Amino acid sequence: EVHLVESGGGLVQPGGSLRLSCADSGFSFINYWMSWVRQAPGKGLEWVASIQQDGSEKYYVDSVKGRFTISRDNAKNSLYLQMDSLRADDTAIYYCARARLGRFGDLFFDNWGQGTLVTVSS
Amino acid sequence: SYVLTQPPSVSVAPGQTARITCGGNNIGTKGVHWYQQKPGQAPVLVVYDDSDRPSGIPDRFSGSNSGNTATLTLTRVEAGDEADFYCQVWDTSDHWVFGGGTKLTVL
């Protein structure tokens, strides 16, 4: 059974930094794209960033480009999100999600962690 | 940018059928995936590739996709089905796109 566990969330001041981690178990981590998806309080889901299996391709939503960095350590079965220059509108629950290839050649999220809350406030 | 439009809310009586739509320009040419999120919980994939169900998802959940509208259909609705539902596609420019979400209320 796939089990994703996020950590690293907390309260941070505007302009500050935070590093989120996601540890996997129960599947062959190296075989999958991995992603971060966030949800602001009372709002919908927003894709944040994704990384290819070997880390060679990375994609970001425009609002975090230049501020967030996604990375992975396949030897440790772990996914990371380095968040710098944080703003109040980055406040959200951040979910780690495994991405699976669909028959149309796209990717969707077939397993999710329970999320970690990031609050950006002074 | 590619936009997915969902109704904010859908209400249905127990035992009836709920239909949740997801509109997008030529969405019928894309693969559509649906997630259910119950209060305080992480999202769960309920339909992928327009109409396939992951293991463990009851066959009361089904999906279709054509033209400019994809639809998630939930038959024999139960009180425990109350949740927010999100559609999602992959777009070449915006990458992963979610709809705004639909709150399903069981009357």
Chai-1 contact restraints between the chains, C-beta under 6 A:
chainA,res_idxA,chainB,res_idxB,connection_type,confidence,min_distance_angstrom,max_distance_angstrom,comment,restraint_id
A,G44,B,G100,contact,1.0,0.0,6.0,A-B,restraint_1
A,G44,B,G101,contact,1.0,0.0,6.0,A-B,restraint_2
A,L45,B,Y86,contact,1.0,0.0,6.0,A-B,restraint_3
A,L45,B,F98,contact,1.0,0.0,6.0,A-B,restraint_4
A,W47,B,W96,contact,1.0,0.0,6.0,A-B,restraint_5
A,Y59,B,H95,contact,1.0,0.0,6.0,A-B,restraint_6
A,Y95,B,A42,contact,1.0,0.0,6.0,A-B,restraint_7
A,G102,B,G31,contact,1.0,0.0,6.0,A-B,restraint_8
A,G102,B,D49,contact,1.0,0.0,6.0,A-B,restraint_9
A,R103,B,D49,contact,1.0,0.0,6.0,A-B,restraint_10
A,F104,B,G31,contact,1.0,0.0,6.0,A-B,restraint_11
A,D106,B,G31,contact,1.0,0.0,6.0,A-B,restraint_12
A,D106,B,W90,contact,1.0,0.0,6.0,A-B,restraint_13
A,L107,B,W90,contact,1.0,0.0,6.0,A-B,restraint_14
A,F108,B,H33,contact,1.0,0.0,6.0,A-B,restraint_15
A,F108,B,Y48,contact,1.0,0.0,6.0,A-B,restraint_16
A,D110,B,L45,contact,1.0,0.0,6.0,A-B,restraint_17
A,W112,B,A42,contact,1.0,0.0,6.0,A-B,restraint_18
A,W112,B,P43,contact,1.0,0.0,6.0,A-B,restraint_19
A,Q114,B,A42,contact,1.0,0.0,6.0,A-B,restraint_20
A,G115,B,A42,contact,1.0,0.0,6.0,A-B,restraint_21
